[in-house]
Amino acid sequence: MNLDKFDRGVFITNVLGIIFDSKAGQILIGRRENDPYIKELTWCFPGGRPGYNEDLESYLMSEIKNKTHLDIRVKNIVFAKTYPENRQFLSIYYLCEPLIADEMPGGNIKELKWIDPSKVEEYFTSSIHPKIIEYLKSLQNHSEV
């Protein structure tokens, strides 16, 4: 399918997990190198493109397992956005919780790091929607620390 013939409504979709460890009050982010689609991308939320055979949450669990070696529980959808760096990409963010925190990088993720949710802007080099920033800050009120 040639996406150039469409002037709107056709996107490359990614499902991304905001993996929140409520006991530690931290989120998991991954570092990528040389993203072929968004040059500015370095640190990101783990996830990937879903396929057509299963629901989005199943693909998210599979992508996170591949890229972090974590089993997670998908809790709910948080937000969806496109990127000013490349408007063809649509990302759907889900809140997830790790079932066992024994992470290890895999796939195109070179490094994983647990961080305070309010520190995400110190790591991400691509755009982050203000609603995601606001949501991440609200997670601190839900931690069990």
Contacts in CASP RR format, 6 or more apart in sequence:
PFRMAT RR
TARGET T0000
AUTHOR 0000-0000-0000
METHOD contacts of the structure
MODEL  1
MNLDKFDRGVFITNVLGIIFDSKAGQILIGRRENDPYIKELTWCFPGGRP
GYNEDLESYLMSEIKNKTHLDIRVKNIVFAKTYPENRQFLSIYYLCEPLI
ADEMPGGNIKELKWIDPSKVEEYFTSSIHPKIIEYLKSLQNHSEV
1 10 0 8 1.000
3 10 0 8 1.000
3 88 0 8 1.000
10 88 0 8 1.000
11 82 0 8 1.000
11 88 0 8 1.000
11 89 0 8 1.000
11 90 0 8 1.000
12 37 0 8 1.000
12 49 0 8 1.000
12 88 0 8 1.000
12 89 0 8 1.000
12 90 0 8 1.000
13 49 0 8 1.000
13 50 0 8 1.000
13 89 0 8 1.000
13 90 0 8 1.000
13 91 0 8 1.000
13 92 0 8 1.000
14 47 0 8 1.000
14 48 0 8 1.000
14 49 0 8 1.000
14 89 0 8 1.000
14 90 0 8 1.000
14 91 0 8 1.000
14 92 0 8 1.000
15 47 0 8 1.000
15 48 0 8 1.000
15 49 0 8 1.000
15 50 0 8 1.000
15 56 0 8 1.000
15 57 0 8 1.000
15 59 0 8 1.000
15 60 0 8 1.000
15 63 0 8 1.000
15 91 0 8 1.000
15 92 0 8 1.000
15 94 0 8 1.000
16 44 0 8 1.000
16 45 0 8 1.000
16 46 0 8 1.000
16 47 0 8 1.000
16 48 0 8 1.000
16 60 0 8 1.000
16 91 0 8 1.000
16 92 0 8 1.000
16 93 0 8 1.000
16 94 0 8 1.000
17 45 0 8 1.000
17 46 0 8 1.000
17 47 0 8 1.000
17 60 0 8 1.000
17 64 0 8 1.000
17 72 0 8 1.000
17 74 0 8 1.000
17 93 0 8 1.000
17 94 0 8 1.000
17 95 0 8 1.000
17 96 0 8 1.000
18 27 0 8 1.000
18 45 0 8 1.000
18 78 0 8 1.000
18 93 0 8 1.000
18 94 0 8 1.000
18 95 0 8 1.000
18 96 0 8 1.000
18 135 0 8 1.000
18 136 0 8 1.000
18 139 0 8 1.000
19 27 0 8 1.000
19 28 0 8 1.000
19 45 0 8 1.000
19 46 0 8 1.000
19 64 0 8 1.000
19 68 0 8 1.000
19 70 0 8 1.000
19 72 0 8 1.000
19 96 0 8 1.000
19 97 0 8 1.000
19 98 0 8 1.000
20 26 0 8 1.000
20 27 0 8 1.000
20 95 0 8 1.000
20 96 0 8 1.000
20 97 0 8 1.000
20 117 0 8 1.000
20 139 0 8 1.000
20 142 0 8 1.000
21 27 0 8 1.000
21 28 0 8 1.000
21 97 0 8 1.000
21 98 0 8 1.000
21 101 0 8 1.000
21 114 0 8 1.000
22 97 0 8 1.000
22 142 0 8 1.000
22 143 0 8 1.000
22 144 0 8 1.000
23 143 0 8 1.000
23 144 0 8 1.000
23 145 0 8 1.000
24 101 0 8 1.000
24 114 0 8 1.000
24 143 0 8 1.000
24 145 0 8 1.000
25 116 0 8 1.000
25 117 0 8 1.000
25 139 0 8 1.000
25 140 0 8 1.000
25 143 0 8 1.000
25 144 0 8 1.000
25 145 0 8 1.000
26 114 0 8 1.000
26 115 0 8 1.000
26 116 0 8 1.000
26 117 0 8 1.000
27 45 0 8 1.000
27 114 0 8 1.000
27 115 0 8 1.000
27 116 0 8 1.000
27 117 0 8 1.000
27 120 0 8 1.000
27 136 0 8 1.000
27 139 0 8 1.000
28 46 0 8 1.000
28 68 0 8 1.000
28 70 0 8 1.000
28 98 0 8 1.000
28 103 0 8 1.000
28 112 0 8 1.000
28 113 0 8 1.000
28 114 0 8 1.000
29 43 0 8 1.000
29 44 0 8 1.000
29 45 0 8 1.000
29 46 0 8 1.000
29 112 0 8 1.000
29 113 0 8 1.000
29 115 0 8 1.000
29 120 0 8 1.000
29 123 0 8 1.000
29 124 0 8 1.000
30 43 0 8 1.000
30 44 0 8 1.000
30 45 0 8 1.000
30 46 0 8 1.000
30 67 0 8 1.000
30 68 0 8 1.000
30 105 0 8 1.000
30 109 0 8 1.000
30 110 0 8 1.000
30 111 0 8 1.000
30 112 0 8 1.000
30 113 0 8 1.000
31 42 0 8 1.000
31 43 0 8 1.000
31 44 0 8 1.000
31 109 0 8 1.000
31 110 0 8 1.000
31 111 0 8 1.000
31 112 0 8 1.000
31 113 0 8 1.000
32 41 0 8 1.000
32 42 0 8 1.000
32 43 0 8 1.000
32 44 0 8 1.000
32 108 0 8 1.000
32 109 0 8 1.000
32 110 0 8 1.000
33 42 0 8 1.000
33 108 0 8 1.000
33 110 0 8 1.000
35 41 0 8 1.000
37 86 0 8 1.000
37 89 0 8 1.000
38 83 0 8 1.000
38 85 0 8 1.000
38 86 0 8 1.000
38 89 0 8 1.000
38 126 0 8 1.000
39 85 0 8 1.000
40 85 0 8 1.000
40 125 0 8 1.000
40 126 0 8 1.000
40 127 0 8 1.000
41 85 0 8 1.000
41 125 0 8 1.000
41 126 0 8 1.000
42 123 0 8 1.000
42 124 0 8 1.000
42 125 0 8 1.000
42 126 0 8 1.000
43 113 0 8 1.000
43 123 0 8 1.000
43 124 0 8 1.000
43 125 0 8 1.000
44 124 0 8 1.000
44 126 0 8 1.000
45 93 0 8 1.000
46 63 0 8 1.000
46 64 0 8 1.000
46 67 0 8 1.000
46 68 0 8 1.000
46 109 0 8 1.000
47 60 0 8 1.000
47 63 0 8 1.000
47 64 0 8 1.000
47 67 0 8 1.000
48 59 0 8 1.000
48 60 0 8 1.000
48 63 0 8 1.000
48 67 0 8 1.000
49 59 0 8 1.000
50 56 0 8 1.000
50 59 0 8 1.000
50 60 0 8 1.000
50 63 0 8 1.000
51 59 0 8 1.000
56 92 0 8 1.000
57 74 0 8 1.000
57 94 0 8 1.000
60 74 0 8 1.000
60 94 0 8 1.000
60 96 0 8 1.000
61 71 0 8 1.000
61 72 0 8 1.000
61 74 0 8 1.000
64 70 0 8 1.000
64 72 0 8 1.000
64 96 0 8 1.000
65 71 0 8 1.000
65 72 0 8 1.000
66 106 0 8 1.000
66 107 0 8 1.000
67 105 0 8 1.000
67 106 0 8 1.000
67 107 0 8 1.000
67 108 0 8 1.000
67 109 0 8 1.000
68 103 0 8 1.000
68 104 0 8 1.000
68 105 0 8 1.000
68 106 0 8 1.000
68 109 0 8 1.000
68 112 0 8 1.000
69 102 0 8 1.000
69 103 0 8 1.000
69 104 0 8 1.000
69 106 0 8 1.000
70 98 0 8 1.000
70 99 0 8 1.000
70 100 0 8 1.000
70 101 0 8 1.000
70 102 0 8 1.000
70 103 0 8 1.000
71 98 0 8 1.000
71 99 0 8 1.000
71 100 0 8 1.000
72 96 0 8 1.000
72 97 0 8 1.000
72 98 0 8 1.000
72 99 0 8 1.000
73 96 0 8 1.000
73 97 0 8 1.000
73 99 0 8 1.000
74 94 0 8 1.000
74 95 0 8 1.000
74 96 0 8 1.000
75 94 0 8 1.000
75 95 0 8 1.000
75 96 0 8 1.000
75 97 0 8 1.000
76 94 0 8 1.000
76 95 0 8 1.000
77 92 0 8 1.000
77 93 0 8 1.000
77 94 0 8 1.000
77 95 0 8 1.000
78 93 0 8 1.000
78 94 0 8 1.000
78 95 0 8 1.000
78 132 0 8 1.000
78 135 0 8 1.000
79 92 0 8 1.000
79 93 0 8 1.000
79 129 0 8 1.000
79 131 0 8 1.000
79 132 0 8 1.000
79 135 0 8 1.000
80 90 0 8 1.000
80 91 0 8 1.000
80 92 0 8 1.000
80 93 0 8 1.000
81 90 0 8 1.000
81 91 0 8 1.000
81 93 0 8 1.000
81 129 0 8 1.000
81 131 0 8 1.000
81 132 0 8 1.000
82 88 0 8 1.000
82 89 0 8 1.000
82 90 0 8 1.000
82 91 0 8 1.000
83 89 0 8 1.000
83 91 0 8 1.000
83 126 0 8 1.000
83 127 0 8 1.000
84 127 0 8 1.000
85 126 0 8 1.000
85 127 0 8 1.000
93 132 0 8 1.000
103 112 0 8 1.000
104 112 0 8 1.000
105 111 0 8 1.000
105 112 0 8 1.000
113 123 0 8 1.000
115 123 0 8 1.000
116 140 0 8 1.000
117 136 0 8 1.000
117 137 0 8 1.000
117 139 0 8 1.000
117 140 0 8 1.000
118 136 0 8 1.000
118 137 0 8 1.000
118 140 0 8 1.000
120 128 0 8 1.000
120 133 0 8 1.000
120 136 0 8 1.000
121 128 0 8 1.000
121 133 0 8 1.000
END
